[in-house]
Amino acid sequence: MDRQTKTIQLVGTESGAVKFDLSAFSVNGKTPTKFMILGAKWVCHGGGVHVFFDRSSPLTAMVLSGVGEWREPKIVDSGSGGTGDIQFSSLAGPTGVAPGYMIEMSVQAVV
């Protein structure tokens, strides 16, 4: 498998939650070294979401809030070290508002 589209729900506070595990992918029998984000749709209530590649220094891919959709240009992981997984962390919103997030994201693993 080299591509995957997944619907992700986050409720409450999460930090560094792995949502796309690079080690679970294969590209023509080869081990991929990075991900490319092909697109995303999201609804964020009561805060936002930090989407990042797990590298020696975490590499921000996207910061999501409100309602949106994104397709171009593709976001390619340019970091090194770490696992290369795509992780999500919730961002604080207004006091007293329970955070909730629904994100549909398409990714492709790259050798």
A tleap script that builds the chain and sets N, CA, C and O, in Angstrom:
source leaprc.protein.ff14SB
mol = sequence {
  NMET ASP ARG GLN THR LYS THR ILE GLN LEU
  VAL GLY THR GLU SER GLY ALA VAL LYS PHE
  ASP LEU SER ALA PHE SER VAL ASN GLY LYS
  THR PRO THR LYS PHE MET ILE LEU GLY ALA
  LYS TRP VAL CYS HIE GLY GLY GLY VAL HIE
  VAL PHE PHE ASP ARG SER SER PRO LEU THR
  ALA MET VAL LEU SER GLY VAL GLY GLU TRP
  ARG GLU PRO LYS ILE VAL ASP SER GLY SER
  GLY GLY THR GLY ASP ILE GLN PHE SER SER
  LEU ALA GLY PRO THR GLY VAL ALA PRO GLY
  TYR MET ILE GLU MET SER VAL GLN ALA VAL
  CVAL
}
set mol.1.N position { 0.841 -1.171 0.000 }
set mol.1.CA position { 0.000 0.000 0.000 }
set mol.1.C position { 0.888 1.235 0.000 }
set mol.1.O position { 1.788 1.362 0.830 }
set mol.2.N position { 0.630 2.148 -0.937 }
set mol.2.CA position { 1.414 3.382 -0.944 }
set mol.2.C position { 0.544 4.618 -0.756 }
set mol.2.O position { 1.073 5.709 -0.543 }
set mol.3.N position { -0.798 4.472 -0.832 }
set mol.3.CA position { -1.713 5.594 -0.619 }
set mol.3.C position { -2.790 5.195 0.373 }
set mol.3.O position { -3.175 4.030 0.467 }
set mol.4.N position { -3.268 6.189 1.113 }
set mol.4.CA position { -4.339 5.927 2.052 }
set mol.4.C position { -5.115 7.206 2.299 }
set mol.4.O position { -4.538 8.287 2.417 }
set mol.5.N position { -6.443 7.069 2.376 }
set mol.5.CA position { -7.311 8.156 2.806 }
set mol.5.C position { -7.982 7.680 4.078 }
set mol.5.O position { -8.510 6.570 4.142 }
set mol.6.N position { -7.954 8.532 5.085 }
set mol.6.CA position { -8.465 8.141 6.389 }
set mol.6.C position { -9.256 9.298 6.973 }
set mol.6.O position { -8.884 10.462 6.824 }
set mol.7.N position { -10.370 8.956 7.650 }
set mol.7.CA position { -11.127 9.943 8.405 }
set mol.7.C position { -10.702 9.833 9.858 }
set mol.7.O position { -10.735 8.751 10.444 }
set mol.8.N position { -10.308 10.940 10.427 }
set mol.8.CA position { -9.741 10.976 11.773 }
set mol.8.C position { -10.641 11.823 12.653 }
set mol.8.O position { -11.008 12.941 12.291 }
set mol.9.N position { -10.994 11.285 13.808 }
set mol.9.CA position { -11.758 12.035 14.791 }
set mol.9.C position { -10.894 12.227 16.023 }
set mol.9.O position { -10.301 11.277 16.535 }
set mol.10.N position { -10.829 13.453 16.491 }
set mol.10.CA position { -10.134 13.766 17.731 }
set mol.10.C position { -11.161 14.392 18.664 }
set mol.10.O position { -11.911 15.284 18.267 }
set mol.11.N position { -11.188 13.923 19.897 }
set mol.11.CA position { -12.077 14.491 20.886 }
set mol.11.C position { -11.238 14.825 22.108 }
set mol.11.O position { -10.538 13.962 22.638 }
set mol.12.N position { -11.303 16.051 22.550 }
set mol.12.CA position { -10.513 16.453 23.707 }
set mol.12.C position { -9.090 16.773 23.305 }
set mol.12.O position { -8.823 17.148 22.163 }
set mol.13.N position { -8.181 16.623 24.248 }
set mol.13.CA position { -6.791 16.992 24.044 }
set mol.13.C position { -5.965 15.780 23.629 }
set mol.13.O position { -5.999 14.742 24.290 }
set mol.14.N position { -5.227 15.914 22.538 }
set mol.14.CA position { -4.288 14.888 22.098 }
set mol.14.C position { -2.970 15.572 21.791 }
set mol.14.O position { -2.933 16.730 21.376 }
set mol.15.N position { -1.890 14.836 22.003 }
set mol.15.CA position { -0.563 15.393 21.735 }
set mol.15.C position { 0.298 14.340 21.059 }
set mol.15.O position { 0.593 13.299 21.646 }
set mol.16.N position { 0.700 14.611 19.832 }
set mol.16.CA position { 1.574 13.696 19.109 }
set mol.16.C position { 0.927 12.367 18.770 }
set mol.16.O position { 1.615 11.348 18.707 }
set mol.17.N position { -0.385 12.354 18.550 }
set mol.17.CA position { -1.090 11.116 18.210 }
set mol.17.C position { -0.721 10.689 16.793 }
set mol.17.O position { -0.917 11.448 15.844 }
set mol.18.N position { -0.188 9.475 16.646 }
set mol.18.CA position { 0.202 8.960 15.328 }
set mol.18.C position { -1.060 8.570 14.572 }
set mol.18.O position { -1.824 7.718 15.026 }
set mol.19.N position { -1.277 9.189 13.424 }
set mol.19.CA position { -2.460 8.904 12.606 }
set mol.19.C position { -2.094 8.220 11.291 }
set mol.19.O position { -2.932 7.539 10.700 }
set mol.20.N position { -0.858 8.392 10.824 }
set mol.20.CA position { -0.360 7.686 9.654 }
set mol.20.C position { 1.029 7.158 10.012 }
set mol.20.O position { 1.961 7.938 10.205 }
set mol.21.N position { 1.166 5.843 10.099 }
set mol.21.CA position { 2.407 5.178 10.514 }
set mol.21.C position { 3.189 4.770 9.266 }
set mol.21.O position { 2.766 3.874 8.536 }
set mol.22.N position { 4.313 5.415 9.022 }
set mol.22.CA position { 5.106 5.170 7.811 }
set mol.22.C position { 5.537 3.713 7.689 }
set mol.22.O position { 5.623 3.186 6.579 }
set mol.23.N position { 5.809 3.056 8.812 }
set mol.23.CA position { 6.281 1.662 8.763 }
set mol.23.C position { 5.199 0.694 8.281 }
set mol.23.O position { 5.507 -0.454 7.961 }
set mol.24.N position { 3.943 1.132 8.224 }
set mol.24.CA position { 2.845 0.281 7.757 }
set mol.24.C position { 2.669 0.358 6.236 }
set mol.24.O position { 1.806 -0.324 5.684 }
set mol.25.N position { 3.467 1.169 5.562 }
set mol.25.CA position { 3.354 1.371 4.121 }
set mol.25.C position { 4.487 0.678 3.376 }
set mol.25.O position { 5.551 0.412 3.936 }
set mol.26.N position { 4.235 0.391 2.097 }
set mol.26.CA position { 5.246 -0.173 1.203 }
set mol.26.C position { 5.019 0.421 -0.181 }
set mol.26.O position { 3.880 0.656 -0.584 }
set mol.27.N position { 6.105 0.661 -0.905 }
set mol.27.CA position { 6.012 1.208 -2.255 }
set mol.27.C position { 6.731 0.244 -3.192 }
set mol.27.O position { 7.961 0.207 -3.237 }
set mol.28.N position { 5.951 -0.535 -3.941 }
set mol.28.CA position { 6.522 -1.533 -4.858 }
set mol.28.C position { 7.547 -2.426 -4.158 }
set mol.28.O position { 8.615 -2.704 -4.704 }
set mol.29.N position { 7.212 -2.870 -2.949 }
set mol.29.CA position { 8.093 -3.759 -2.193 }
set mol.29.C position { 9.243 -3.060 -1.487 }
set mol.29.O position { 10.041 -3.717 -0.818 }
set mol.30.N position { 9.344 -1.762 -1.617 }
set mol.30.CA position { 10.428 -1.003 -0.971 }
set mol.30.C position { 9.899 -0.277 0.257 }
set mol.30.O position { 8.708 0.019 0.355 }
set mol.31.N position { 10.792 0.003 1.186 }
set mol.31.CA position { 10.439 0.730 2.406 }
set mol.31.C position { 10.428 2.228 2.125 }
set mol.31.O position { 11.443 2.787 1.711 }
set mol.32.N position { 9.286 2.884 2.348 }
set mol.32.CA position { 9.227 4.327 2.103 }
set mol.32.C position { 10.007 5.103 3.154 }
set mol.32.O position { 10.223 4.627 4.268 }
set mol.33.N position { 10.422 6.302 2.779 }
set mol.33.CA position { 11.207 7.145 3.688 }
set mol.33.C position { 10.461 8.398 4.130 }
set mol.33.O position { 10.883 9.082 5.062 }
set mol.34.N position { 9.345 8.697 3.454 }
set mol.34.CA position { 8.606 9.912 3.804 }
set mol.34.C position { 7.190 9.837 3.261 }
set mol.34.O position { 6.857 8.977 2.445 }
set mol.35.N position { 6.368 10.762 3.737 }
set mol.35.CA position { 4.999 10.913 3.270 }
set mol.35.C position { 4.857 12.186 2.448 }
set mol.35.O position { 5.636 13.130 2.572 }
set mol.36.N position { 3.832 12.172 1.606 }
set mol.36.CA position { 3.389 13.349 0.888 }
set mol.36.C position { 1.888 13.470 1.191 }
set mol.36.O position { 1.142 12.510 0.997 }
set mol.37.N position { 1.447 14.628 1.658 }
set mol.37.CA position { 0.030 14.862 1.914 }
set mol.37.C position { -0.602 15.357 0.619 }
set mol.37.O position { -0.197 16.377 0.062 }
set mol.38.N position { -1.616 14.602 0.145 }
set mol.38.CA position { -2.250 14.896 -1.132 }
set mol.38.C position { -3.443 15.835 -0.998 }
set mol.38.O position { -3.773 16.557 -1.939 }
set mol.39.N position { -4.092 15.829 0.164 }
set mol.39.CA position { -5.247 16.693 0.366 }
set mol.39.C position { -5.875 16.458 1.724 }
set mol.39.O position { -5.586 15.469 2.397 }
set mol.40.N position { -6.739 17.383 2.118 }
set mol.40.CA position { -7.419 17.266 3.408 }
set mol.40.C position { -8.699 18.084 3.400 }
set mol.40.O position { -8.805 19.104 2.719 }
set mol.41.N position { -9.676 17.608 4.181 }
set mol.41.CA position { -10.910 18.340 4.491 }
set mol.41.C position { -11.032 18.283 5.996 }
set mol.41.O position { -10.675 17.270 6.597 }
set mol.42.N position { -11.528 19.345 6.633 }
set mol.42.CA position { -11.606 19.324 8.083 }
set mol.42.C position { -12.722 20.206 8.618 }
set mol.42.O position { -13.169 21.160 7.980 }
set mol.43.N position { -13.151 19.839 9.830 }
set mol.43.CA position { -14.048 20.636 10.655 }
set mol.43.C position { -13.445 20.600 12.048 }
set mol.43.O position { -13.312 19.529 12.640 }
set mol.44.N position { -13.083 21.752 12.573 }
set mol.44.CA position { -12.490 21.856 13.911 }
set mol.44.C position { -13.394 22.754 14.754 }
set mol.44.O position { -13.714 23.878 14.366 }
set mol.45.N position { -13.791 22.244 15.893 }
set mol.45.CA position { -14.661 22.991 16.802 }
set mol.45.C position { -13.953 23.146 18.143 }
set mol.45.O position { -13.489 22.163 18.721 }
set mol.46.N position { -13.871 24.351 18.626 }
set mol.46.CA position { -13.293 24.576 19.945 }
set mol.46.C position { -11.784 24.519 19.983 }
set mol.46.O position { -11.207 24.198 21.022 }
set mol.47.N position { -11.133 24.820 18.882 }
set mol.47.CA position { -9.670 24.810 18.833 }
set mol.47.C position { -9.194 24.444 17.444 }
set mol.47.O position { -9.949 24.536 16.476 }
set mol.48.N position { -7.952 24.031 17.346 }
set mol.48.CA position { -7.372 23.665 16.064 }
set mol.48.C position { -6.550 22.402 16.193 }
set mol.48.O position { -6.510 21.776 17.252 }
set mol.49.N position { -5.895 22.034 15.104 }
set mol.49.CA position { -5.063 20.829 15.074 }
set mol.49.C position { -3.740 21.145 14.391 }
set mol.49.O position { -3.708 21.720 13.303 }
set mol.50.N position { -2.654 20.762 15.044 }
set mol.50.CA position { -1.304 20.871 14.488 }
set mol.50.C position { -0.978 19.504 13.868 }
set mol.50.O position { -0.937 18.494 14.571 }
set mol.51.N position { -0.750 19.478 12.554 }
set mol.51.CA position { -0.396 18.255 11.838 }
set mol.51.C position { 1.084 18.353 11.508 }
set mol.51.O position { 1.529 19.340 10.923 }
set mol.52.N position { 1.854 17.322 11.884 }
set mol.52.CA position { 3.295 17.412 11.671 }
set mol.52.C position { 3.919 16.058 11.370 }
set mol.52.O position { 3.387 15.004 11.718 }
set mol.53.N position { 5.079 16.132 10.704 }
set mol.53.CA position { 5.881 14.945 10.433 }
set mol.53.C position { 6.806 14.732 11.628 }
set mol.53.O position { 7.455 15.668 12.097 }
set mol.54.N position { 6.861 13.481 12.121 }
set mol.54.CA position { 7.729 13.159 13.256 }
set mol.54.C position { 9.167 13.027 12.748 }
set mol.54.O position { 9.544 12.003 12.179 }
set mol.55.N position { 9.943 14.052 12.956 }
set mol.55.CA position { 11.350 14.092 12.556 }
set mol.55.C position { 12.202 14.481 13.753 }
set mol.55.O position { 11.663 14.752 14.826 }
set mol.56.N position { 13.530 14.515 13.593 }
set mol.56.CA position { 14.418 14.909 14.691 }
set mol.56.C position { 13.924 16.196 15.324 }
set mol.56.O position { 13.900 16.330 16.547 }
set mol.57.N position { 13.533 17.135 14.488 }
set mol.57.CA position { 12.807 18.329 14.920 }
set mol.57.C position { 11.464 18.251 14.214 }
set mol.57.O position { 11.421 18.278 12.984 }
set mol.58.N position { 10.348 18.153 14.968 }
set mol.58.CA position { 9.037 18.027 14.325 }
set mol.58.C position { 8.853 19.074 13.222 }
set mol.58.O position { 9.153 20.253 13.412 }
set mol.59.N position { 8.358 18.627 12.077 }
set mol.59.CA position { 8.209 19.476 10.901 }
set mol.59.C position { 6.722 19.721 10.642 }
set mol.59.O position { 5.989 18.806 10.268 }
set mol.60.N position { 6.286 20.966 10.844 }
set mol.60.CA position { 4.876 21.309 10.666 }
set mol.60.C position { 4.463 21.111 9.214 }
set mol.60.O position { 5.118 21.597 8.292 }
set mol.61.N position { 3.355 20.381 9.032 }
set mol.61.CA position { 2.780 20.202 7.702 }
set mol.61.C position { 1.603 21.157 7.508 }
set mol.61.O position { 1.502 21.833 6.485 }
set mol.62.N position { 0.709 21.205 8.512 }
set mol.62.CA position { -0.489 22.037 8.430 }
set mol.62.C position { -0.926 22.429 9.836 }
set mol.62.O position { -0.665 21.714 10.803 }
set mol.63.N position { -1.589 23.564 9.936 }
set mol.63.CA position { -2.285 23.955 11.157 }
set mol.63.C position { -3.728 24.221 10.729 }
set mol.63.O position { -3.996 25.126 9.937 }
set mol.64.N position { -4.652 23.420 11.263 }
set mol.64.CA position { -6.041 23.458 10.829 }
set mol.64.C position { -6.919 24.125 11.879 }
set mol.64.O position { -6.704 23.952 13.079 }
set mol.65.N position { -7.911 24.888 11.423 }
set mol.65.CA position { -8.920 25.454 12.317 }
set mol.65.C position { -10.162 25.734 11.483 }
set mol.65.O position { -10.093 25.845 10.259 }
set mol.66.N position { -11.296 25.845 12.162 }
set mol.66.CA position { -12.544 26.138 11.458 }
set mol.66.C position { -12.929 25.010 10.517 }
set mol.66.O position { -12.758 23.836 10.843 }
set mol.67.N position { -13.449 25.367 9.350 }
set mol.67.CA position { -13.868 24.413 8.331 }
set mol.67.C position { -13.067 24.712 7.074 }
set mol.67.O position { -12.946 25.871 6.677 }
set mol.68.N position { -12.517 23.673 6.441 }
set mol.68.CA position { -11.729 23.943 5.242 }
set mol.68.C position { -11.455 22.723 4.400 }
set mol.68.O position { -11.738 21.589 4.786 }
set mol.69.N position { -10.897 22.988 3.241 }
set mol.69.CA position { -10.483 21.938 2.305 }
set mol.69.C position { -9.225 22.426 1.603 }
set mol.69.O position { -9.101 23.604 1.266 }
set mol.70.N position { -8.296 21.502 1.389 }
set mol.70.CA position { -7.032 21.852 0.763 }
set mol.70.C position { -6.609 20.718 -0.178 }
set mol.70.O position { -6.713 19.548 0.188 }
set mol.71.N position { -6.135 21.050 -1.382 }
set mol.71.CA position { -5.703 20.038 -2.356 }
set mol.71.C position { -4.329 20.317 -2.970 }
set mol.71.O position { -3.576 19.370 -3.196 }
set mol.72.N position { -3.984 21.525 -3.239 }
set mol.72.CA position { -2.732 21.818 -3.938 }
set mol.72.C position { -2.014 22.969 -3.266 }
set mol.72.O position { -2.680 23.837 -2.701 }
set mol.73.N position { -0.705 23.026 -3.295 }
set mol.73.CA position { 0.213 21.990 -3.766 }
set mol.73.C position { 0.346 20.881 -2.727 }
set mol.73.O position { -0.005 21.063 -1.562 }
set mol.74.N position { 0.851 19.746 -3.157 }
set mol.74.CA position { 1.081 18.642 -2.238 }
set mol.74.C position { 2.134 19.054 -1.213 }
set mol.74.O position { 3.045 19.822 -1.523 }
set mol.75.N position { 2.003 18.538 0.008 }
set mol.75.CA position { 2.974 18.846 1.063 }
set mol.75.C position { 3.896 17.647 1.206 }
set mol.75.O position { 3.455 16.560 1.579 }
set mol.76.N position { 5.169 17.841 0.913 }
set mol.76.CA position { 6.151 16.757 0.960 }
set mol.76.C position { 7.027 16.921 2.194 }
set mol.76.O position { 7.537 18.007 2.468 }
set mol.77.N position { 7.195 15.825 2.935 }
set mol.77.CA position { 8.065 15.800 4.115 }
set mol.77.C position { 9.501 16.015 3.662 }
set mol.77.O position { 10.033 15.228 2.879 }
set mol.78.N position { 10.133 17.083 4.155 }
set mol.78.CA position { 11.524 17.379 3.773 }
set mol.78.C position { 12.485 17.186 4.944 }
set mol.78.O position { 13.648 17.582 4.867 }
set mol.79.N position { 11.996 16.574 6.033 }
set mol.79.CA position { 12.833 16.397 7.224 }
set mol.79.C position { 13.655 15.124 7.196 }
set mol.79.O position { 13.624 14.360 6.232 }
set mol.80.N position { 14.398 14.914 8.286 }
set mol.80.CA position { 15.194 13.688 8.430 }
set mol.80.C position { 15.189 13.264 9.893 }
set mol.80.O position { 14.845 14.049 10.776 }
set mol.81.N position { 15.575 12.016 10.139 }
set mol.81.CA position { 15.550 11.477 11.497 }
set mol.81.C position { 14.124 11.189 11.920 }
set mol.81.O position { 13.194 11.393 11.140 }
set mol.82.N position { 13.939 10.725 13.127 }
set mol.82.CA position { 12.605 10.412 13.632 }
set mol.82.C position { 11.970 9.281 12.847 }
set mol.82.O position { 12.657 8.569 12.116 }
set mol.83.N position { 10.665 9.110 12.993 }
set mol.83.CA position { 9.956 7.997 12.343 }
set mol.83.C position { 9.379 8.360 10.982 }
set mol.83.O position { 9.160 7.479 10.151 }
set mol.84.N position { 9.131 9.645 10.742 }
set mol.84.CA position { 8.473 10.068 9.507 }
set mol.84.C position { 6.963 9.947 9.564 }
set mol.84.O position { 6.278 10.306 8.606 }
set mol.85.N position { 6.422 9.439 10.690 }
set mol.85.CA position { 4.974 9.318 10.844 }
set mol.85.C position { 4.313 10.691 10.778 }
set mol.85.O position { 4.954 11.712 11.028 }
set mol.86.N position { 3.016 10.703 10.437 }
set mol.86.CA position { 2.247 11.935 10.510 }
set mol.86.C position { 1.491 11.911 11.827 }
set mol.86.O position { 0.737 10.979 12.108 }
set mol.87.N position { 1.703 12.955 12.635 }
set mol.87.CA position { 1.103 13.038 13.957 }
set mol.87.C position { 0.207 14.265 14.068 }
set mol.87.O position { 0.352 15.237 13.328 }
set mol.88.N position { -0.723 14.188 15.014 }
set mol.88.CA position { -1.681 15.269 15.243 }
set mol.88.C position { -1.645 15.666 16.713 }
set mol.88.O position { -1.573 14.808 17.592 }
set mol.89.N position { -1.695 16.963 16.977 }
set mol.89.CA position { -1.856 17.490 18.332 }
set mol.89.C position { -2.960 18.537 18.307 }
set mol.89.O position { -3.002 19.391 17.422 }
set mol.90.N position { -3.854 18.461 19.289 }
set mol.90.CA position { -4.920 19.458 19.366 }
set mol.90.C position { -4.367 20.760 19.936 }
set mol.90.O position { -3.453 20.754 20.760 }
set mol.91.N position { -4.932 21.865 19.487 }
set mol.91.CA position { -4.532 23.195 19.944 }
set mol.91.C position { -5.662 23.791 20.773 }
set mol.91.O position { -6.836 23.592 20.461 }
set mol.92.N position { -5.317 24.509 21.808 }
set mol.92.CA position { -6.298 25.075 22.734 }
set mol.92.C position { -7.238 26.037 22.031 }
set mol.92.O position { -6.843 26.798 21.148 }
set mol.93.N position { -8.482 25.978 22.445 }
set mol.93.CA position { -9.497 26.898 21.948 }
set mol.93.C position { -10.022 27.736 23.097 }
set mol.93.O position { -9.361 27.858 24.128 }
set mol.94.N position { -11.188 28.309 22.936 }
set mol.94.CA position { -11.770 29.146 23.980 }
set mol.94.C position { -12.048 28.345 25.263 }
set mol.94.O position { -12.403 27.168 25.195 }
set mol.95.N position { -11.891 28.964 26.389 }
set mol.95.CA position { -12.170 28.334 27.671 }
set mol.95.C position { -13.637 27.922 27.741 }
set mol.95.O position { -14.528 28.694 27.384 }
set mol.96.N position { -13.874 26.705 28.201 }
set mol.96.CA position { -15.241 26.216 28.373 }
set mol.96.C position { -15.855 25.607 27.134 }
set mol.96.O position { -17.003 25.165 27.178 }
set mol.97.N position { -15.119 25.569 26.013 }
set mol.97.CA position { -15.636 24.966 24.782 }
set mol.97.C position { -14.942 23.624 24.585 }
set mol.97.O position { -13.717 23.556 24.485 }
set mol.98.N position { -15.736 22.557 24.530 }
set mol.98.CA position { -15.163 21.216 24.352 }
set mol.98.C position { -14.656 21.069 22.918 }
set mol.98.O position { -15.427 21.245 21.974 }
set mol.99.N position { -13.362 20.748 22.739 }
set mol.99.CA position { -12.826 20.610 21.388 }
set mol.99.C position { -13.261 19.310 20.726 }
set mol.99.O position { -13.420 18.281 21.382 }
set mol.100.N position { -13.447 19.380 19.432 }
set mol.100.CA position { -13.759 18.210 18.626 }
set mol.100.C position { -13.302 18.462 17.198 }
set mol.100.O position { -13.389 19.584 16.700 }
set mol.101.N position { -12.814 17.417 16.542 }
set mol.101.CA position { -12.242 17.582 15.209 }
set mol.101.C position { -12.606 16.392 14.332 }
set mol.101.O position { -12.632 15.254 14.801 }
set mol.102.N position { -12.885 16.655 13.058 }
set mol.102.CA position { -13.109 15.605 12.060 }
set mol.102.C position { -12.255 15.991 10.873 }
set mol.102.O position { -12.434 17.060 10.290 }
set mol.103.N position { -11.324 15.120 10.513 }
set mol.103.CA position { -10.379 15.417 9.438 }
set mol.103.C position { -10.325 14.231 8.490 }
set mol.103.O position { -10.143 13.093 8.923 }
set mol.104.N position { -10.482 14.492 7.199 }
set mol.104.CA position { -10.273 13.462 6.179 }
set mol.104.C position { -8.992 13.844 5.454 }
set mol.104.O position { -8.897 14.937 4.897 }
set mol.105.N position { -8.010 12.957 5.456 }
set mol.105.CA position { -6.717 13.267 4.859 }
set mol.105.C position { -6.280 12.143 3.938 }
set mol.105.O position { -6.458 10.967 4.256 }
set mol.106.N position { -5.711 12.503 2.798 }
set mol.106.CA position { -5.146 11.551 1.852 }
set mol.106.C position { -3.641 11.726 1.821 }
set mol.106.O position { -3.135 12.841 1.694 }
set mol.107.N position { -2.923 10.601 1.939 }
set mol.107.CA position { -1.457 10.648 1.937 }
set mol.107.C position { -0.905 9.611 0.967 }
set mol.107.O position { -1.594 8.664 0.586 }
set mol.108.N position { 0.331 9.806 0.583 }
set mol.108.CA position { 1.058 8.846 -0.234 }
set mol.108.C position { 2.439 8.667 0.347 }
set mol.108.O position { 3.109 9.648 0.670 }
set mol.109.N position { 2.876 7.424 0.486 }
set mol.109.CA position { 4.229 7.136 0.931 }
set mol.109.C position { 5.180 7.217 -0.258 }
set mol.109.O position { 4.817 6.845 -1.374 }
set mol.110.N position { 6.394 7.701 -0.019 }
set mol.110.CA position { 7.372 7.934 -1.077 }
set mol.110.C position { 8.701 7.297 -0.692 }
set mol.110.O position { 9.128 7.372 0.460 }
set mol.111.N position { 9.347 6.669 -1.667 }
set mol.111.CA position { 10.671 6.075 -1.437 }
set mol.111.C position { 11.733 7.131 -1.634 }
set mol.111.O position { 12.922 6.846 -1.489 }
savepdb mol mol.pdb
quit
